[in-house]
Amino acid sequence: MTSVDLPIDLTVIGLGYVGMPLAKEAAAAGLRVAGLDVDSRKVEAINAGLSYIDDLTDADLDAMVSSGFTATLDPSVLARSSTIVVCVPTPLDDDHRPDLSAVEGAVSAIAERLRPGTLVVLESTTWPGTTDELVRPILERKSGMIAGEDFHLAFSPERIDPGNPKFGLRNTPKVVGGYTSACRDRAAAFYARFVERVVPVSGTREAEMAKLLENTYRHVNIALVNEMAIFCDELGVNLWEAIEAASTKPFGFQKFLPGPGVGGHCIPVDPSYLSYTVRKLGYPFRFVELAQEINERMPSYVVTRVQRLLNRDRKAVNGSRVLLLGVTYKPDIGDQRETPAVPVAEALLELGADLAYCDPYVTEWAVEGRTIPRAEDLAEAVEAADITVLLQQHSVFDMDVVENRARLVLDTRGVLSTGDRVERL
């Protein structure tokens, strides 16, 4: 039997930040794994041993390929797969409504090649009811089979945290909900092969809701401290010190910190899925929509603070050299999805700033079609700038250099000592 005829234990559809860590752990556990994507560049990079994922090194990829992992554009692999996991993007459209076109495309491809006994799992974040109301009908209609009888169907929310050195897929508990109890048990047994703890729930809707609840909780609490940062500045209160003091309480409080906005795929996007679901019931989810409003205005507030600092130094934003430190959405990775650095840069460019950026993880950066110059040397960059805006605290940044050599600094992350030249958000 040739390699193209061999049965496949798992096919992962969507080879991004969610799909690749899943494929890695499954392959390490001895499963025969295939990856399917519509992006030829990703497939070519994987098969050439070149990782484009922060949490996967080229050596990790070599180990996966050596164990039999293959990436392909050919959906025929689905017909040989005992388990298929969908990890495709679920963005919002221009009206902040869920765009499930990638899910629909992936599920349609599965349905055309579905075999009896196959386990199909959706991991892509979505609104409660998607697995049952959208995925199941496509699979059943196109395959002629019945979920829970002829094939197994489940939802298991991804919990990947890019750049997290402590928690990865293997040691992060995996929530699993099935269309039937037998579907749940089959999915739980599958994940138990390479995840330390599996958390079964009663159905797919509960599993879908768990993911949205996790990130809505964070979204709302970040909005709380962001709004507090605005009025504490006007009240002359050091919110950062107050947060640290409150966090000494050993119960009933979890520390959240303000910042220039929220980024990544989860926090800016997932709560909108929940808001969309609630609106279908005929009323708004006011907590989420208020949190969205607060968090989305933070980049504008950052620019207002930049203006204030420059005015204090008798300068206008127009013509001033502004340096942005760190343009990714979280520290020590190159992921720029939904980064607040973009709206900050857009507003500064609109005001006429002479903009540059410094980020070791981003070699090229363009905003509104304009290429932003990249500063290579941190010390030279902060000395040349009229104001430095610390947007992301990459660990490779020498904060002593920023504190001691920059003319003016707006610290949006609360990591620098304040003084005549340094202000915290």
C-alpha positions as CSV (number, residue, x, y, z in Angstrom):
1,M,0.0,0.0,0.0
2,T,1.5,3.3,-1.0
3,S,1.5,6.4,1.2
4,V,-1.3,7.9,-0.8
5,D,-3.5,4.9,0.0
6,L,-2.7,4.6,3.7
7,P,-5.5,5.4,6.1
8,I,-5.1,8.7,8.0
9,D,-5.9,9.0,11.7
10,L,-6.5,12.8,11.6
11,T,-6.8,15.4,8.9
12,V,-6.7,19.0,10.1
13,I,-8.4,21.5,7.8
14,G,-6.9,24.9,8.3
15,L,-3.1,25.1,8.9
16,G,-2.9,28.3,11.0
17,Y,-2.3,29.1,14.6
18,V,-4.9,26.6,15.7
19,G,-4.5,23.8,13.2
20,M,-0.7,23.4,13.3
21,P,-0.3,23.0,17.1
22,L,-3.1,20.4,16.9
23,A,-1.3,18.5,14.1
24,K,2.0,18.7,16.0
25,E,0.6,17.1,19.2
26,A,-1.3,14.5,17.3
27,A,1.7,13.5,15.3
28,A,3.9,13.4,18.4
29,A,1.4,11.0,19.9
30,G,1.9,8.6,17.0
31,L,-1.1,9.4,14.9
32,R,-0.8,9.5,11.2
33,V,-1.7,13.2,10.4
34,A,-2.5,15.1,7.3
35,G,-3.1,18.9,6.9
36,L,-5.4,20.4,4.3
37,D,-5.5,24.0,3.3
38,V,-6.5,26.2,0.4
39,D,-3.4,28.4,0.7
40,S,-0.7,26.9,-1.5
41,R,2.0,29.1,0.2
42,K,1.3,27.4,3.6
43,V,1.4,24.0,2.1
44,E,4.6,24.7,0.2
45,A,6.2,26.2,3.3
46,I,5.3,23.1,5.5
47,N,6.5,20.6,2.9
48,A,9.8,22.6,2.6
49,G,10.2,22.5,6.4
50,L,9.7,26.2,6.9
51,S,7.4,27.2,9.8
52,Y,5.3,30.4,9.7
53,I,3.8,29.8,13.1
54,D,5.3,31.5,16.2
55,D,4.9,28.4,18.4
56,L,6.4,26.0,15.8
57,T,10.0,26.0,15.0
58,D,11.5,24.6,11.8
59,A,12.8,21.7,13.9
60,D,9.3,21.0,15.2
61,L,8.1,20.9,11.6
62,D,10.9,18.6,10.5
63,A,9.9,16.2,13.3
64,M,6.3,16.3,12.2
65,V,7.2,15.6,8.6
66,S,9.6,12.8,9.7
67,S,6.7,11.1,11.6
68,G,4.6,11.1,8.4
69,F,2.8,14.4,8.5
70,T,1.9,15.8,5.1
71,A,0.3,19.0,4.0
72,T,-1.8,19.1,0.9
73,L,-4.3,21.1,-1.2
74,D,-6.0,17.9,-2.3
75,P,-9.3,17.3,-0.4
76,S,-9.2,13.6,-1.4
77,V,-7.3,12.9,1.9
78,L,-10.6,13.4,3.7
79,A,-12.0,10.1,2.3
80,R,-9.1,8.3,4.1
81,S,-9.5,10.0,7.4
82,S,-11.0,8.5,10.5
83,T,-11.1,11.9,12.2
84,I,-11.4,15.3,10.6
85,V,-11.0,18.5,12.6
86,V,-12.0,21.9,11.2
87,C,-9.7,24.8,12.3
88,V,-10.5,27.4,9.7
89,P,-10.8,31.2,10.4
90,T,-14.2,32.7,11.5
91,P,-13.8,36.4,11.1
92,L,-16.4,39.2,11.2
93,D,-17.7,40.9,8.1
94,D,-17.8,44.6,7.6
95,D,-21.0,44.8,9.6
96,H,-19.5,42.9,12.6
97,R,-21.5,39.8,11.7
98,P,-20.0,36.3,11.7
99,D,-18.5,35.2,8.4
100,L,-18.7,31.4,8.3
101,S,-17.9,31.0,4.6
102,A,-14.7,29.1,5.4
103,V,-16.5,26.8,7.7
104,E,-19.2,26.1,5.1
105,G,-16.5,25.5,2.5
106,A,-14.6,23.0,4.7
107,V,-17.8,21.2,5.8
108,S,-19.0,20.9,2.2
109,A,-15.7,19.3,1.2
110,I,-16.0,16.9,4.0
111,A,-19.6,16.0,3.2
112,E,-18.6,15.0,-0.4
113,R,-16.1,12.5,0.9
114,L,-17.6,11.5,4.3
115,R,-17.3,7.8,5.2
116,P,-19.4,5.9,7.8
117,G,-17.9,6.0,11.3
118,T,-15.9,9.2,10.7
119,L,-15.5,11.7,13.5
120,V,-16.0,15.3,12.4
121,V,-15.0,18.0,14.9
122,L,-15.4,21.8,14.6
123,E,-12.9,23.8,16.5
124,S,-13.4,27.2,14.9
125,T,-14.9,29.8,17.2
126,T,-18.6,30.5,16.4
127,W,-22.0,31.2,17.8
128,P,-23.9,28.6,19.9
129,G,-25.9,26.4,17.6
130,T,-23.5,26.4,14.6
131,T,-22.5,22.8,14.8
132,D,-26.1,21.6,15.0
133,E,-27.8,24.2,12.8
134,L,-25.2,24.8,10.1
135,V,-22.6,22.0,10.1
136,R,-24.8,19.0,10.6
137,P,-27.4,19.8,7.9
138,I,-24.6,20.3,5.3
139,L,-23.0,17.0,6.3
140,E,-26.3,15.1,6.3
141,R,-27.7,16.5,3.1
142,K,-24.6,16.0,1.0
143,S,-23.5,12.7,2.4
144,G,-26.9,11.1,2.8
145,M,-25.8,9.9,6.3
146,I,-27.2,10.8,9.7
147,A,-25.1,12.4,12.5
148,G,-25.0,10.3,15.6
149,E,-25.9,7.2,13.7
150,D,-23.7,6.9,10.6
151,F,-20.9,9.4,11.6
152,H,-19.9,11.3,14.8
153,L,-20.1,15.0,15.2
154,A,-18.7,17.3,17.9
155,F,-17.5,20.7,18.8
156,S,-14.3,21.4,20.8
157,P,-13.3,25.1,21.2
158,E,-9.7,25.9,20.5
159,R,-7.7,27.4,23.4
160,I,-4.4,28.2,21.7
161,D,-2.6,31.1,23.3
162,P,0.2,32.0,20.9
163,G,3.5,32.7,22.6
164,N,2.5,31.2,25.9
165,P,5.5,29.3,27.3
166,K,3.6,27.5,30.0
167,F,0.3,26.3,28.5
168,G,0.1,24.6,25.1
169,L,-2.4,22.3,23.5
170,R,-1.3,19.3,25.5
171,N,-1.6,20.7,29.0
172,T,-4.6,23.0,28.4
173,P,-7.9,21.2,29.3
174,K,-9.9,20.4,26.2
175,V,-13.7,21.0,26.3
176,V,-15.7,18.6,24.2
177,G,-19.4,18.6,23.4
178,G,-21.0,16.0,21.0
179,Y,-24.2,16.0,19.0
180,T,-25.1,12.8,20.9
181,S,-23.5,11.3,24.0
182,A,-21.8,8.7,21.7
183,C,-20.4,11.5,19.6
184,R,-19.1,13.2,22.7
185,D,-17.4,10.0,24.0
186,R,-15.8,9.3,20.6
187,A,-14.4,12.9,20.5
188,A,-13.3,12.8,24.1
189,A,-11.4,9.5,23.5
190,F,-9.8,11.0,20.4
191,Y,-8.4,14.1,22.2
192,A,-7.4,12.0,25.2
193,R,-4.7,10.4,23.0
194,F,-2.7,13.7,23.2
195,V,-4.3,16.1,25.6
196,E,-3.8,15.6,29.4
197,R,-7.3,16.5,30.5
198,V,-10.6,16.4,28.5
199,V,-13.6,18.1,29.9
200,P,-16.9,16.7,28.4
201,V,-20.0,18.8,28.4
202,S,-23.6,17.8,27.6
203,G,-23.8,19.2,24.1
204,T,-22.2,21.2,21.3
205,R,-24.0,24.4,22.3
206,E,-22.5,24.3,25.8
207,A,-19.0,23.8,24.3
208,E,-19.6,26.6,21.8
209,M,-20.8,28.9,24.6
210,A,-17.8,28.0,26.8
211,K,-15.4,29.6,24.3
212,L,-17.4,32.7,24.0
213,L,-17.8,33.1,27.7
214,E,-14.1,32.8,28.3
215,N,-13.2,35.6,25.9
216,T,-16.3,37.8,26.7
217,Y,-15.2,37.7,30.4
218,R,-11.8,39.0,29.4
219,H,-13.2,41.5,26.9
220,V,-15.5,43.1,29.5
221,N,-12.9,43.3,32.3
222,I,-10.3,44.8,30.0
223,A,-12.8,47.4,29.0
224,L,-13.4,48.1,32.7
225,V,-9.8,48.9,33.4
226,N,-9.4,50.8,30.0
227,E,-12.3,53.1,31.0
228,M,-10.8,53.5,34.5
229,A,-7.5,54.5,32.9
230,I,-9.1,57.4,31.1
231,F,-10.8,58.9,34.2
232,C,-8.1,58.0,36.6
233,D,-5.7,60.1,34.5
234,E,-8.1,63.1,34.9
235,L,-8.5,62.4,38.6
236,G,-4.8,62.2,39.2
237,V,-5.0,58.6,40.4
238,N,-2.2,56.1,39.6
239,L,-4.5,53.2,38.4
240,W,-1.5,50.9,37.8
241,E,-0.6,51.2,41.5
242,A,-4.2,50.7,42.5
243,I,-4.5,47.5,40.4
244,E,-1.3,46.1,42.0
245,A,-2.7,46.9,45.4
246,A,-6.1,45.3,44.6
247,S,-4.4,42.2,43.3
248,T,-2.8,41.4,46.7
249,K,-6.3,40.3,47.8
250,P,-6.1,36.5,47.7
251,F,-9.7,35.9,46.7
252,G,-12.4,37.6,44.7
253,F,-10.2,39.7,42.4
254,Q,-8.4,38.9,39.1
255,K,-5.9,41.4,37.7
256,F,-6.6,42.9,34.3
257,L,-4.4,45.8,32.9
258,P,-5.3,48.6,30.6
259,G,-3.7,49.0,27.2
260,P,-3.9,50.7,23.8
261,G,-6.7,48.4,22.6
262,V,-7.3,44.7,22.2
263,G,-5.9,42.5,19.5
264,G,-5.7,38.9,18.3
265,H,-8.4,36.8,16.8
266,C,-10.2,36.1,20.1
267,I,-11.0,39.1,22.3
268,P,-11.9,41.6,19.5
269,V,-13.9,39.0,17.6
270,D,-15.5,36.3,19.8
271,P,-17.8,38.5,21.9
272,S,-19.3,39.8,18.7
273,Y,-20.4,36.2,18.0
274,L,-22.2,36.2,21.3
275,S,-23.7,39.6,20.7
276,Y,-24.9,38.4,17.3
277,T,-26.6,35.4,18.9
278,V,-28.4,37.5,21.5
279,R,-29.5,40.0,18.9
280,K,-31.3,37.2,17.1
281,L,-33.5,36.9,20.2
282,G,-34.6,40.5,19.7
283,Y,-32.5,42.5,22.2
284,P,-28.9,43.7,22.5
285,F,-26.2,42.2,24.7
286,R,-25.3,45.6,26.3
287,F,-22.3,44.5,28.3
288,V,-20.5,43.2,25.2
289,E,-21.4,46.2,23.0
290,L,-20.4,48.7,25.6
291,A,-17.1,46.8,26.1
292,Q,-16.5,46.8,22.4
293,E,-17.1,50.6,22.2
294,I,-14.7,51.3,25.1
295,N,-11.9,49.0,23.8
296,E,-12.3,50.3,20.2
297,R,-11.8,53.9,21.3
298,M,-8.5,53.2,23.2
299,P,-6.3,53.7,20.1
300,S,-7.8,57.2,19.7
301,Y,-7.2,57.9,23.4
302,V,-3.6,56.9,23.0
303,V,-3.2,59.4,20.2
304,T,-4.9,62.1,22.3
305,R,-2.3,61.4,25.0
306,V,0.5,61.6,22.4
307,Q,-0.8,65.0,21.4
308,R,-0.9,66.2,25.0
309,L,2.7,65.1,25.6
310,L,4.0,66.8,22.5
311,N,2.0,70.0,23.3
312,R,3.7,70.1,26.7
313,D,7.0,70.0,24.8
314,R,5.7,72.8,22.5
315,K,5.4,70.5,19.5
316,A,2.5,69.6,17.2
317,V,1.9,66.0,16.0
318,N,2.2,67.3,12.5
319,G,5.8,66.9,11.5
320,S,6.9,65.3,14.8
321,R,8.9,62.1,14.6
322,V,6.8,59.4,16.4
323,L,8.3,56.0,17.1
324,L,6.0,53.0,17.8
325,L,7.6,50.3,19.9
326,G,6.1,46.9,19.2
327,V,3.3,46.6,16.6
328,T,2.1,43.0,17.3
329,Y,-1.0,42.3,19.3
330,K,0.9,40.5,22.2
331,P,4.5,40.3,23.3
332,D,7.3,38.1,21.9
333,I,5.4,36.9,18.8
334,G,5.0,38.2,15.3
335,D,1.2,37.9,15.2
336,Q,-0.4,41.1,14.0
337,R,-4.1,40.0,13.9
338,E,-6.3,42.9,15.0
339,T,-3.4,44.7,16.5
340,P,-4.3,48.1,18.0
341,A,-1.0,49.5,16.5
342,V,-2.8,49.8,13.2
343,P,-5.5,52.3,14.3
344,V,-3.0,54.2,16.4
345,A,-0.7,54.5,13.3
346,E,-3.6,55.5,11.1
347,A,-4.7,58.3,13.4
348,L,-1.1,59.6,13.8
349,L,-0.6,59.6,10.0
350,E,-3.8,61.5,9.6
351,L,-2.4,64.1,11.9
352,G,0.8,64.4,9.9
353,A,3.2,62.5,12.1
354,D,6.5,61.4,10.7
355,L,6.1,57.7,11.7
356,A,8.5,54.9,12.3
357,Y,8.3,51.6,14.1
358,C,10.7,49.2,15.9
359,D,9.7,45.6,16.3
360,P,12.1,42.6,16.0
361,Y,9.2,40.3,15.0
362,V,7.9,42.4,12.1
363,T,10.4,43.0,9.3
364,E,7.9,45.0,7.1
365,W,4.8,46.9,8.1
366,A,2.4,48.9,6.0
367,V,-0.5,51.1,7.1
368,E,-3.2,52.3,4.7
369,G,-1.0,51.2,1.9
370,R,2.0,53.2,3.2
371,T,5.2,51.4,4.1
372,I,6.3,52.5,7.6
373,P,10.1,52.8,8.0
374,R,11.5,50.2,10.4
375,A,14.1,51.3,13.0
376,E,16.8,48.7,13.5
377,D,18.7,50.2,16.4
378,L,16.5,50.8,19.5
379,A,18.8,53.4,21.1
380,E,19.2,55.4,17.9
381,A,15.5,55.2,17.2
382,V,14.3,56.5,20.6
383,E,17.0,59.3,20.6
384,A,15.8,60.5,17.1
385,A,12.1,60.4,17.9
386,D,10.3,63.4,19.4
387,I,8.1,60.9,21.2
388,T,8.2,57.1,21.7
389,V,5.0,55.2,22.2
390,L,5.5,51.8,23.8
391,L,2.6,49.7,22.4
392,Q,4.0,46.2,23.1
393,Q,6.6,45.2,25.7
394,H,8.7,42.6,23.8
395,S,11.2,41.1,26.2
396,V,14.1,41.9,23.8
397,F,13.5,45.7,24.2
398,D,16.0,47.2,26.7
399,M,13.6,49.3,28.8
400,D,16.5,51.1,30.5
401,V,17.5,52.4,27.0
402,V,13.9,53.6,26.5
403,E,13.7,55.3,29.9
404,N,17.0,57.0,29.8
405,R,17.5,58.0,26.2
406,A,14.0,58.8,24.8
407,R,12.9,62.4,24.7
408,L,9.3,61.7,25.6
409,V,7.6,58.3,26.2
410,L,4.0,57.2,26.4
411,D,4.0,53.8,28.1
412,T,0.7,52.0,27.3
413,R,1.8,48.9,29.1
414,G,2.7,50.2,32.5
415,V,6.3,48.7,32.5
416,L,8.4,51.9,32.6
417,S,9.1,54.1,35.6
418,T,7.3,57.4,35.3
419,G,9.1,60.7,35.4
420,D,9.4,64.1,33.6
421,R,9.8,62.4,30.3
422,V,7.7,59.2,30.8
423,E,4.0,58.9,31.2
424,R,1.9,55.8,31.7
425,L,-1.4,55.4,29.9
